[in-house]
Amino acid sequence: MIASEDIGRQILTYGERKPLEQFLKEVDAITLNDISKFSQKIITSPLTMASYGDVMNVPSYESVSSKFHAK
């Protein structure tokens, strides 16, 4: 059942089923520079915030964002 779900997900995402070796090659090809660029992009992008349920005591976006982007 898990394998069938994986096959379906790959076909919906990539339009084909890719062999495990291809995924392993792609992971092995990731460099420290790739990780650094991606990390910098995440750090400098605006914060995304979502709340669910009783949100009366949820701090404001500005309050939370300021904790992550201290000047």
mmCIF file of the N, C-alpha and C atoms, coordinates in Angstrom:
data_MODEL
# 
_entry.id   MODEL 
# 
loop_
_atom_site.group_PDB 
_atom_site.id 
_atom_site.type_symbol 
_atom_site.label_atom_id 
_atom_site.label_alt_id 
_atom_site.label_comp_id 
_atom_site.label_asym_id 
_atom_site.label_entity_id 
_atom_site.label_seq_id 
_atom_site.pdbx_PDB_ins_code 
_atom_site.Cartn_x 
_atom_site.Cartn_y 
_atom_site.Cartn_z 
_atom_site.occupancy 
_atom_site.B_iso_or_equiv 
_atom_site.pdbx_formal_charge 
_atom_site.auth_seq_id 
_atom_site.auth_comp_id 
_atom_site.auth_asym_id 
_atom_site.auth_atom_id 
_atom_site.pdbx_PDB_model_num 
ATOM 1   N N  . MET A 1 1  ? 0.820  -1.184 0.000   1.00 0.00 ? 1  MET A N  1 
ATOM 2   C CA . MET A 1 1  ? 0.000  0.000  0.000   1.00 0.00 ? 1  MET A CA 1 
ATOM 3   C C  . MET A 1 1  ? 0.875  1.263  0.000   1.00 0.00 ? 1  MET A C  1 
ATOM 4   N N  . ILE A 1 2  ? 1.946  1.260  0.776   1.00 0.00 ? 2  ILE A N  1 
ATOM 5   C CA . ILE A 1 2  ? 2.842  2.416  0.826   1.00 0.00 ? 2  ILE A CA 1 
ATOM 6   C C  . ILE A 1 2  ? 3.518  2.632  -0.516  1.00 0.00 ? 2  ILE A C  1 
ATOM 7   N N  . ALA A 1 3  ? 3.948  1.532  -1.146  1.00 0.00 ? 3  ALA A N  1 
ATOM 8   C CA . ALA A 1 3  ? 4.606  1.631  -2.456  1.00 0.00 ? 3  ALA A CA 1 
ATOM 9   C C  . ALA A 1 3  ? 3.641  2.200  -3.497  1.00 0.00 ? 3  ALA A C  1 
ATOM 10  N N  . SER A 1 4  ? 2.390  1.773  -3.444  1.00 0.00 ? 4  SER A N  1 
ATOM 11  C CA . SER A 1 4  ? 1.383  2.281  -4.394  1.00 0.00 ? 4  SER A CA 1 
ATOM 12  C C  . SER A 1 4  ? 1.170  3.782  -4.205  1.00 0.00 ? 4  SER A C  1 
ATOM 13  N N  . GLU A 1 5  ? 1.119  4.214  -2.958  1.00 0.00 ? 5  GLU A N  1 
ATOM 14  C CA . GLU A 1 5  ? 0.960  5.641  -2.671  1.00 0.00 ? 5  GLU A CA 1 
ATOM 15  C C  . GLU A 1 5  ? 2.155  6.426  -3.199  1.00 0.00 ? 5  GLU A C  1 
ATOM 16  N N  . ASP A 1 6  ? 3.346  5.887  -3.019  1.00 0.00 ? 6  ASP A N  1 
ATOM 17  C CA . ASP A 1 6  ? 4.558  6.552  -3.497  1.00 0.00 ? 6  ASP A CA 1 
ATOM 18  C C  . ASP A 1 6  ? 4.562  6.651  -5.018  1.00 0.00 ? 6  ASP A C  1 
ATOM 19  N N  . ILE A 1 7  ? 4.179  5.573  -5.683  1.00 0.00 ? 7  ILE A N  1 
ATOM 20  C CA . ILE A 1 7  ? 4.119  5.583  -7.151  1.00 0.00 ? 7  ILE A CA 1 
ATOM 21  C C  . ILE A 1 7  ? 3.130  6.643  -7.620  1.00 0.00 ? 7  ILE A C  1 
ATOM 22  N N  . GLY A 1 8  ? 1.942  6.676  -7.016  1.00 0.00 ? 8  GLY A N  1 
ATOM 23  C CA . GLY A 1 8  ? 0.941  7.663  -7.392  1.00 0.00 ? 8  GLY A CA 1 
ATOM 24  C C  . GLY A 1 8  ? 1.416  9.085  -7.167  1.00 0.00 ? 8  GLY A C  1 
ATOM 25  N N  . ARG A 1 9  ? 2.074  9.331  -6.046  1.00 0.00 ? 9  ARG A N  1 
ATOM 26  C CA . ARG A 1 9  ? 2.574  10.672 -5.729  1.00 0.00 ? 9  ARG A CA 1 
ATOM 27  C C  . ARG A 1 9  ? 3.630  11.104 -6.749  1.00 0.00 ? 9  ARG A C  1 
ATOM 28  N N  . GLN A 1 10 ? 4.511  10.175 -7.112  1.00 0.00 ? 10 GLN A N  1 
ATOM 29  C CA . GLN A 1 10 ? 5.549  10.509 -8.094  1.00 0.00 ? 10 GLN A CA 1 
ATOM 30  C C  . GLN A 1 10 ? 4.938  10.826 -9.457  1.00 0.00 ? 10 GLN A C  1 
ATOM 31  N N  . ILE A 1 11 ? 3.953  10.041 -9.857  1.00 0.00 ? 11 ILE A N  1 
ATOM 32  C CA . ILE A 1 11 ? 3.326  10.282 -11.161 1.00 0.00 ? 11 ILE A CA 1 
ATOM 33  C C  . ILE A 1 11 ? 2.603  11.629 -11.163 1.00 0.00 ? 11 ILE A C  1 
ATOM 34  N N  . LEU A 1 12 ? 1.907  11.965 -10.071 1.00 0.00 ? 12 LEU A N  1 
ATOM 35  C CA . LEU A 1 12 ? 1.227  13.251 -10.000 1.00 0.00 ? 12 LEU A CA 1 
ATOM 36  C C  . LEU A 1 12 ? 2.224  14.411 -9.960  1.00 0.00 ? 12 LEU A C  1 
ATOM 37  N N  . THR A 1 13 ? 3.352  14.226 -9.263  1.00 0.00 ? 13 THR A N  1 
ATOM 38  C CA . THR A 1 13 ? 4.326  15.304 -9.105  1.00 0.00 ? 13 THR A CA 1 
ATOM 39  C C  . THR A 1 13 ? 5.233  15.455 -10.319 1.00 0.00 ? 13 THR A C  1 
ATOM 40  N N  . TYR A 1 14 ? 5.782  14.334 -10.800 1.00 0.00 ? 14 TYR A N  1 
ATOM 41  C CA . TYR A 1 14 ? 6.800  14.377 -11.858 1.00 0.00 ? 14 TYR A CA 1 
ATOM 42  C C  . TYR A 1 14 ? 6.285  13.921 -13.220 1.00 0.00 ? 14 TYR A C  1 
ATOM 43  N N  . GLY A 1 15 ? 5.102  13.317 -13.259 1.00 0.00 ? 15 GLY A N  1 
ATOM 44  C CA . GLY A 1 15 ? 4.581  12.795 -14.519 1.00 0.00 ? 15 GLY A CA 1 
ATOM 45  C C  . GLY A 1 15 ? 5.140  11.439 -14.873 1.00 0.00 ? 15 GLY A C  1 
ATOM 46  N N  . GLU A 1 16 ? 5.952  10.882 -13.985 1.00 0.00 ? 16 GLU A N  1 
ATOM 47  C CA . GLU A 1 16 ? 6.565  9.567  -14.200 1.00 0.00 ? 16 GLU A CA 1 
ATOM 48  C C  . GLU A 1 16 ? 7.064  9.020  -12.864 1.00 0.00 ? 16 GLU A C  1 
ATOM 49  N N  . ARG A 1 17 ? 7.366  7.744  -12.857 1.00 0.00 ? 17 ARG A N  1 
ATOM 50  C CA . ARG A 1 17 ? 7.955  7.152  -11.658 1.00 0.00 ? 17 ARG A CA 1 
ATOM 51  C C  . ARG A 1 17 ? 9.469  7.165  -11.817 1.00 0.00 ? 17 ARG A C  1 
ATOM 52  N N  . LYS A 1 18 ? 10.151 7.738  -10.846 1.00 0.00 ? 18 LYS A N  1 
ATOM 53  C CA . LYS A 1 18 ? 11.607 7.830  -10.896 1.00 0.00 ? 18 LYS A CA 1 
ATOM 54  C C  . LYS A 1 18 ? 12.209 6.744  -10.011 1.00 0.00 ? 18 LYS A C  1 
ATOM 55  N N  . PRO A 1 19 ? 13.308 6.160  -10.448 1.00 0.00 ? 19 PRO A N  1 
ATOM 56  C CA . PRO A 1 19 ? 13.966 5.133  -9.620  1.00 0.00 ? 19 PRO A CA 1 
ATOM 57  C C  . PRO A 1 19 ? 14.635 5.757  -8.396  1.00 0.00 ? 19 PRO A C  1 
ATOM 58  N N  . LEU A 1 20 ? 14.739 4.996  -7.346  1.00 0.00 ? 20 LEU A N  1 
ATOM 59  C CA . LEU A 1 20 ? 15.357 5.455  -6.109  1.00 0.00 ? 20 LEU A CA 1 
ATOM 60  C C  . LEU A 1 20 ? 16.753 6.022  -6.350  1.00 0.00 ? 20 LEU A C  1 
ATOM 61  N N  . GLU A 1 21 ? 17.511 5.385  -7.233  1.00 0.00 ? 21 GLU A N  1 
ATOM 62  C CA . GLU A 1 21 ? 18.889 5.826  -7.511  1.00 0.00 ? 21 GLU A CA 1 
ATOM 63  C C  . GLU A 1 21 ? 18.928 7.276  -7.986  1.00 0.00 ? 21 GLU A C  1 
ATOM 64  N N  . GLN A 1 22 ? 17.920 7.683  -8.730  1.00 0.00 ? 22 GLN A N  1 
ATOM 65  C CA . GLN A 1 22 ? 17.888 9.065  -9.224  1.00 0.00 ? 22 GLN A CA 1 
ATOM 66  C C  . GLN A 1 22 ? 17.731 10.048 -8.063  1.00 0.00 ? 22 GLN A C  1 
ATOM 67  N N  . PHE A 1 23 ? 16.867 9.724  -7.110  1.00 0.00 ? 23 PHE A N  1 
ATOM 68  C CA . PHE A 1 23 ? 16.700 10.591 -5.946  1.00 0.00 ? 23 PHE A CA 1 
ATOM 69  C C  . PHE A 1 23 ? 17.985 10.649 -5.126  1.00 0.00 ? 23 PHE A C  1 
ATOM 70  N N  . LEU A 1 24 ? 18.641 9.508  -4.965  1.00 0.00 ? 24 LEU A N  1 
ATOM 71  C CA . LEU A 1 24 ? 19.893 9.480  -4.201  1.00 0.00 ? 24 LEU A CA 1 
ATOM 72  C C  . LEU A 1 24 ? 20.972 10.305 -4.876  1.00 0.00 ? 24 LEU A C  1 
ATOM 73  N N  . LYS A 1 25 ? 21.041 10.266 -6.216  1.00 0.00 ? 25 LYS A N  1 
ATOM 74  C CA . LYS A 1 25 ? 22.012 11.085 -6.957  1.00 0.00 ? 25 LYS A CA 1 
ATOM 75  C C  . LYS A 1 25 ? 21.741 12.565 -6.734  1.00 0.00 ? 25 LYS A C  1 
ATOM 76  N N  . GLU A 1 26 ? 20.452 12.937 -6.769  1.00 0.00 ? 26 GLU A N  1 
ATOM 77  C CA . GLU A 1 26 ? 20.101 14.340 -6.585  1.00 0.00 ? 26 GLU A CA 1 
ATOM 78  C C  . GLU A 1 26 ? 20.447 14.830 -5.182  1.00 0.00 ? 26 GLU A C  1 
ATOM 79  N N  . VAL A 1 27 ? 20.243 13.992 -4.185  1.00 0.00 ? 27 VAL A N  1 
ATOM 80  C CA . VAL A 1 27 ? 20.605 14.363 -2.814  1.00 0.00 ? 27 VAL A CA 1 
ATOM 81  C C  . VAL A 1 27 ? 22.121 14.480 -2.698  1.00 0.00 ? 27 VAL A C  1 
ATOM 82  N N  . ASP A 1 28 ? 22.846 13.547 -3.278  1.00 0.00 ? 28 ASP A N  1 
ATOM 83  C CA . ASP A 1 28 ? 24.311 13.592 -3.225  1.00 0.00 ? 28 ASP A CA 1 
ATOM 84  C C  . ASP A 1 28 ? 24.880 14.805 -3.955  1.00 0.00 ? 28 ASP A C  1 
ATOM 85  N N  . ALA A 1 29 ? 24.139 15.331 -4.934  1.00 0.00 ? 29 ALA A N  1 
ATOM 86  C CA . ALA A 1 29 ? 24.615 16.476 -5.712  1.00 0.00 ? 29 ALA A CA 1 
ATOM 87  C C  . ALA A 1 29 ? 24.456 17.805 -4.970  1.00 0.00 ? 29 ALA A C  1 
ATOM 88  N N  . ILE A 1 30 ? 23.738 17.821 -3.861  1.00 0.00 ? 30 ILE A N  1 
ATOM 89  C CA . ILE A 1 30 ? 23.551 19.059 -3.099  1.00 0.00 ? 30 ILE A CA 1 
ATOM 90  C C  . ILE A 1 30 ? 24.874 19.469 -2.469  1.00 0.00 ? 30 ILE A C  1 
ATOM 91  N N  . THR A 1 31 ? 25.222 20.740 -2.656  1.00 0.00 ? 31 THR A N  1 
ATOM 92  C CA . THR A 1 31 ? 26.484 21.246 -2.129  1.00 0.00 ? 31 THR A CA 1 
ATOM 93  C C  . THR A 1 31 ? 26.234 22.153 -0.913  1.00 0.00 ? 31 THR A C  1 
ATOM 94  N N  . LEU A 1 32 ? 27.295 22.444 -0.206  1.00 0.00 ? 32 LEU A N  1 
ATOM 95  C CA . LEU A 1 32 ? 27.211 23.367 0.917   1.00 0.00 ? 32 LEU A CA 1 
ATOM 96  C C  . LEU A 1 32 ? 26.752 24.745 0.427   1.00 0.00 ? 32 LEU A C  1 
ATOM 97  N N  . ASN A 1 33 ? 27.185 25.122 -0.757  1.00 0.00 ? 33 ASN A N  1 
ATOM 98  C CA . ASN A 1 33 ? 26.767 26.395 -1.343  1.00 0.00 ? 33 ASN A CA 1 
ATOM 99  C C  . ASN A 1 33 ? 25.250 26.405 -1.597  1.00 0.00 ? 33 ASN A C  1 
ATOM 100 N N  . ASP A 1 34 ? 24.704 25.288 -2.078  1.00 0.00 ? 34 ASP A N  1 
ATOM 101 C CA . ASP A 1 34 ? 23.257 25.184 -2.289  1.00 0.00 ? 34 ASP A CA 1 
ATOM 102 C C  . ASP A 1 34 ? 22.511 25.395 -0.973  1.00 0.00 ? 34 ASP A C  1 
ATOM 103 N N  . ILE A 1 35 ? 22.981 24.757 0.085   1.00 0.00 ? 35 ILE A N  1 
ATOM 104 C CA . ILE A 1 35 ? 22.344 24.868 1.398   1.00 0.00 ? 35 ILE A CA 1 
ATOM 105 C C  . ILE A 1 35 ? 22.456 26.305 1.918   1.00 0.00 ? 35 ILE A C  1 
ATOM 106 N N  . SER A 1 36 ? 23.600 26.913 1.732   1.00 0.00 ? 36 SER A N  1 
ATOM 107 C CA . SER A 1 36 ? 23.799 28.301 2.175   1.00 0.00 ? 36 SER A CA 1 
ATOM 108 C C  . SER A 1 36 ? 22.865 29.257 1.446   1.00 0.00 ? 36 SER A C  1 
ATOM 109 N N  . LYS A 1 37 ? 22.744 29.107 0.123   1.00 0.00 ? 37 LYS A N  1 
ATOM 110 C CA . LYS A 1 37 ? 21.852 29.974 -0.656  1.00 0.00 ? 37 LYS A CA 1 
ATOM 111 C C  . LYS A 1 37 ? 20.402 29.813 -0.202  1.00 0.00 ? 37 LYS A C  1 
ATOM 112 N N  . PHE A 1 38 ? 19.979 28.566 -0.018  1.00 0.00 ? 38 PHE A N  1 
ATOM 113 C CA . PHE A 1 38 ? 18.606 28.305 0.386   1.00 0.00 ? 38 PHE A CA 1 
ATOM 114 C C  . PHE A 1 38 ? 18.336 28.860 1.782   1.00 0.00 ? 38 PHE A C  1 
ATOM 115 N N  . SER A 1 39 ? 19.284 28.668 2.690   1.00 0.00 ? 39 SER A N  1 
ATOM 116 C CA . SER A 1 39 ? 19.139 29.176 4.056   1.00 0.00 ? 39 SER A CA 1 
ATOM 117 C C  . SER A 1 39 ? 19.030 30.697 4.060   1.00 0.00 ? 39 SER A C  1 
ATOM 118 N N  . GLN A 1 40 ? 19.859 31.352 3.271   1.00 0.00 ? 40 GLN A N  1 
ATOM 119 C CA . GLN A 1 40 ? 19.820 32.815 3.184   1.00 0.00 ? 40 GLN A CA 1 
ATOM 120 C C  . GLN A 1 40 ? 18.482 33.289 2.648   1.00 0.00 ? 40 GLN A C  1 
ATOM 121 N N  . LYS A 1 41 ? 17.944 32.568 1.664   1.00 0.00 ? 41 LYS A N  1 
ATOM 122 C CA . LYS A 1 41 ? 16.641 32.926 1.093   1.00 0.00 ? 41 LYS A CA 1 
ATOM 123 C C  . LYS A 1 41 ? 15.545 32.812 2.152   1.00 0.00 ? 41 LYS A C  1 
ATOM 124 N N  . ILE A 1 42 ? 15.589 31.759 2.952   1.00 0.00 ? 42 ILE A N  1 
ATOM 125 C CA . ILE A 1 42 ? 14.580 31.567 4.000   1.00 0.00 ? 42 ILE A CA 1 
ATOM 126 C C  . ILE A 1 42 ? 14.702 32.654 5.064   1.00 0.00 ? 42 ILE A C  1 
ATOM 127 N N  . ILE A 1 43 ? 15.914 32.939 5.470   1.00 0.00 ? 43 ILE A N  1 
ATOM 128 C CA . ILE A 1 43 ? 16.148 33.909 6.544   1.00 0.00 ? 43 ILE A CA 1 
ATOM 129 C C  . ILE A 1 43 ? 15.712 35.309 6.135   1.00 0.00 ? 43 ILE A C  1 
ATOM 130 N N  . THR A 1 44 ? 15.886 35.651 4.866   1.00 0.00 ? 44 THR A N  1 
ATOM 131 C CA . THR A 1 44 ? 15.578 37.014 4.425   1.00 0.00 ? 44 THR A CA 1 
ATOM 132 C C  . THR A 1 44 ? 14.154 37.177 3.896   1.00 0.00 ? 44 THR A C  1 
ATOM 133 N N  . SER A 1 45 ? 13.409 36.093 3.770   1.00 0.00 ? 45 SER A N  1 
ATOM 134 C CA . SER A 1 45 ? 12.033 36.206 3.279   1.00 0.00 ? 45 SER A CA 1 
ATOM 135 C C  . SER A 1 45 ? 11.097 36.572 4.424   1.00 0.00 ? 45 SER A C  1 
ATOM 136 N N  . PRO A 1 46 ? 9.960  37.179 4.109   1.00 0.00 ? 46 PRO A N  1 
ATOM 137 C CA . PRO A 1 46 ? 9.008  37.540 5.161   1.00 0.00 ? 46 PRO A CA 1 
ATOM 138 C C  . PRO A 1 46 ? 8.489  36.299 5.891   1.00 0.00 ? 46 PRO A C  1 
ATOM 139 N N  . LEU A 1 47 ? 8.249  36.445 7.157   1.00 0.00 ? 47 LEU A N  1 
ATOM 140 C CA . LEU A 1 47 ? 7.734  35.373 7.988   1.00 0.00 ? 47 LEU A CA 1 
ATOM 141 C C  . LEU A 1 47 ? 6.314  35.014 7.572   1.00 0.00 ? 47 LEU A C  1 
ATOM 142 N N  . THR A 1 48 ? 5.982  33.749 7.582   1.00 0.00 ? 48 THR A N  1 
ATOM 143 C CA . THR A 1 48 ? 4.615  33.293 7.366   1.00 0.00 ? 48 THR A CA 1 
ATOM 144 C C  . THR A 1 48 ? 4.074  32.835 8.708   1.00 0.00 ? 48 THR A C  1 
ATOM 145 N N  . MET A 1 49 ? 2.896  33.297 9.051   1.00 0.00 ? 49 MET A N  1 
ATOM 146 C CA . MET A 1 49 ? 2.325  32.962 10.352  1.00 0.00 ? 49 MET A CA 1 
ATOM 147 C C  . MET A 1 49 ? 0.881  32.522 10.161  1.00 0.00 ? 49 MET A C  1 
ATOM 148 N N  . ALA A 1 50 ? 0.518  31.441 10.819  1.00 0.00 ? 50 ALA A N  1 
ATOM 149 C CA . ALA A 1 50 ? -0.859 30.948 10.771  1.00 0.00 ? 50 ALA A CA 1 
ATOM 150 C C  . ALA A 1 50 ? -1.278 30.568 12.183  1.00 0.00 ? 50 ALA A C  1 
ATOM 151 N N  . SER A 1 51 ? -2.548 30.739 12.470  1.00 0.00 ? 51 SER A N  1 
ATOM 152 C CA . SER A 1 51 ? -3.093 30.378 13.783  1.00 0.00 ? 51 SER A CA 1 
ATOM 153 C C  . SER A 1 51 ? -4.374 29.599 13.573  1.00 0.00 ? 51 SER A C  1 
ATOM 154 N N  . TYR A 1 52 ? -4.679 28.756 14.541  1.00 0.00 ? 52 TYR A N  1 
ATOM 155 C CA . TYR A 1 52 ? -5.877 27.918 14.451  1.00 0.00 ? 52 TYR A CA 1 
ATOM 156 C C  . TYR A 1 52 ? -6.511 27.832 15.830  1.00 0.00 ? 52 TYR A C  1 
ATOM 157 N N  . GLY A 1 53 ? -7.800 27.821 15.857  1.00 0.00 ? 53 GLY A N  1 
ATOM 158 C CA . GLY A 1 53 ? -8.494 27.691 17.144  1.00 0.00 ? 53 GLY A CA 1 
ATOM 159 C C  . GLY A 1 53 ? -8.744 29.037 17.795  1.00 0.00 ? 53 GLY A C  1 
ATOM 160 N N  . ASP A 1 54 ? -8.692 29.058 19.113  1.00 0.00 ? 54 ASP A N  1 
ATOM 161 C CA . ASP A 1 54 ? -8.920 30.286 19.877  1.00 0.00 ? 54 ASP A CA 1 
ATOM 162 C C  . ASP A 1 54 ? -7.700 31.189 19.710  1.00 0.00 ? 54 ASP A C  1 
ATOM 163 N N  . VAL A 1 55 ? -7.836 32.201 18.899  1.00 0.00 ? 55 VAL A N  1 
ATOM 164 C CA . VAL A 1 55 ? -6.693 33.057 18.558  1.00 0.00 ? 55 VAL A CA 1 
ATOM 165 C C  . VAL A 1 55 ? -6.686 34.379 19.324  1.00 0.00 ? 55 VAL A C  1 
ATOM 166 N N  . MET A 1 56 ? -7.487 34.468 20.351  1.00 0.00 ? 56 MET A N  1 
ATOM 167 C CA . MET A 1 56 ? -7.572 35.714 21.120  1.00 0.00 ? 56 MET A CA 1 
ATOM 168 C C  . MET A 1 56 ? -6.230 36.117 21.732  1.00 0.00 ? 56 MET A C  1 
ATOM 169 N N  . ASN A 1 57 ? -5.418 35.140 22.139  1.00 0.00 ? 57 ASN A N  1 
ATOM 170 C CA . ASN A 1 57 ? -4.146 35.450 22.801  1.00 0.00 ? 57 ASN A CA 1 
ATOM 171 C C  . ASN A 1 57 ? -2.928 35.261 21.902  1.00 0.00 ? 57 ASN A C  1 
ATOM 172 N N  . VAL A 1 58 ? -3.169 35.124 20.608  1.00 0.00 ? 58 VAL A N  1 
ATOM 173 C CA . VAL A 1 58 ? -2.054 34.992 19.666  1.00 0.00 ? 58 VAL A CA 1 
ATOM 174 C C  . VAL A 1 58 ? -1.418 36.369 19.491  1.00 0.00 ? 58 VAL A C  1 
ATOM 175 N N  . PRO A 1 59 ? -0.100 36.459 19.618  1.00 0.00 ? 59 PRO A N  1 
ATOM 176 C CA . PRO A 1 59 ? 0.554  37.766 19.434  1.00 0.00 ? 59 PRO A CA 1 
ATOM 177 C C  . PRO A 1 59 ? 0.407  38.248 17.991  1.00 0.00 ? 59 PRO A C  1 
ATOM 178 N N  . SER A 1 60 ? 0.559  39.531 17.787  1.00 0.00 ? 60 SER A N  1 
ATOM 179 C CA . SER A 1 60 ? 0.428  40.107 16.448  1.00 0.00 ? 60 SER A CA 1 
ATOM 180 C C  . SER A 1 60 ? 1.566  39.617 15.548  1.00 0.00 ? 60 SER A C  1 
ATOM 181 N N  . TYR A 1 61 ? 1.315  39.716 14.259  1.00 0.00 ? 61 TYR A N  1 
ATOM 182 C CA . TYR A 1 61 ? 2.338  39.351 13.280  1.00 0.00 ? 61 TYR A CA 1 
ATOM 183 C C  . TYR A 1 61 ? 3.611  40.167 13.513  1.00 0.00 ? 61 TYR A C  1 
ATOM 184 N N  . GLU A 1 62 ? 3.458  41.447 13.724  1.00 0.00 ? 62 GLU A N  1 
ATOM 185 C CA . GLU A 1 62 ? 4.614  42.322 13.918  1.00 0.00 ? 62 GLU A CA 1 
ATOM 186 C C  . GLU A 1 62 ? 5.444  41.896 15.133  1.00 0.00 ? 62 GLU A C  1 
ATOM 187 N N  . SER A 1 63 ? 4.752  41.522 16.197  1.00 0.00 ? 63 SER A N  1 
ATOM 188 C CA . SER A 1 63 ? 5.430  41.097 17.422  1.00 0.00 ? 63 SER A CA 1 
ATOM 189 C C  . SER A 1 63 ? 6.255  39.829 17.184  1.00 0.00 ? 63 SER A C  1 
ATOM 190 N N  . VAL A 1 64 ? 5.661  38.876 16.510  1.00 0.00 ? 64 VAL A N  1 
ATOM 191 C CA . VAL A 1 64 ? 6.367  37.611 16.234  1.00 0.00 ? 64 VAL A CA 1 
ATOM 192 C C  . VAL A 1 64 ? 7.481  37.841 15.226  1.00 0.00 ? 64 VAL A C  1 
ATOM 193 N N  . SER A 1 65 ? 7.190  38.576 14.179  1.00 0.00 ? 65 SER A N  1 
ATOM 194 C CA . SER A 1 65 ? 8.175  38.838 13.133  1.00 0.00 ? 65 SER A CA 1 
ATOM 195 C C  . SER A 1 65 ? 9.404  39.553 13.693  1.00 0.00 ? 65 SER A C  1 
ATOM 196 N N  . SER A 1 66 ? 9.192  40.477 14.624  1.00 0.00 ? 66 SER A N  1 
ATOM 197 C CA . SER A 1 66 ? 10.324 41.230 15.188  1.00 0.00 ? 66 SER A CA 1 
ATOM 198 C C  . SER A 1 66 ? 11.290 40.318 15.954  1.00 0.00 ? 66 SER A C  1 
ATOM 199 N N  . LYS A 1 67 ? 10.795 39.201 16.482  1.00 0.00 ? 67 LYS A N  1 
ATOM 200 C CA . LYS A 1 67 ? 11.661 38.253 17.197  1.00 0.00 ? 67 LYS A CA 1 
ATOM 201 C C  . LYS A 1 67 ? 12.606 37.543 16.245  1.00 0.00 ? 67 LYS A C  1 
ATOM 202 N N  . PHE A 1 68 ? 12.163 37.361 14.989  1.00 0.00 ? 68 PHE A N  1 
ATOM 203 C CA . PHE A 1 68 ? 12.973 36.666 13.999  1.00 0.00 ? 68 PHE A CA 1 
ATOM 204 C C  . PHE A 1 68 ? 13.866 37.598 13.210  1.00 0.00 ? 68 PHE A C  1 
ATOM 205 N N  . HIS A 1 69 ? 13.469 38.843 13.103  1.00 0.00 ? 69 HIS A N  1 
ATOM 206 C CA . HIS A 1 69 ? 14.227 39.813 12.305  1.00 0.00 ? 69 HIS A CA 1 
ATOM 207 C C  . HIS A 1 69 ? 14.685 40.962 13.182  1.00 0.00 ? 69 HIS A C  1 
ATOM 208 N N  . ALA A 1 70 ? 15.355 40.621 14.262  1.00 0.00 ? 70 ALA A N  1 
ATOM 209 C CA . ALA A 1 70 ? 15.845 41.659 15.179  1.00 0.00 ? 70 ALA A CA 1 
ATOM 210 C C  . ALA A 1 70 ? 16.842 42.546 14.459  1.00 0.00 ? 70 ALA A C  1 
ATOM 211 N N  . LYS A 1 71 ? 16.777 43.816 14.746  1.00 0.00 ? 71 LYS A N  1 
ATOM 212 C CA . LYS A 1 71 ? 17.654 44.766 14.058  1.00 0.00 ? 71 LYS A CA 1 
ATOM 213 C C  . LYS A 1 71 ? 18.866 45.076 14.858  1.00 0.00 ? 71 LYS A C  1 
# 
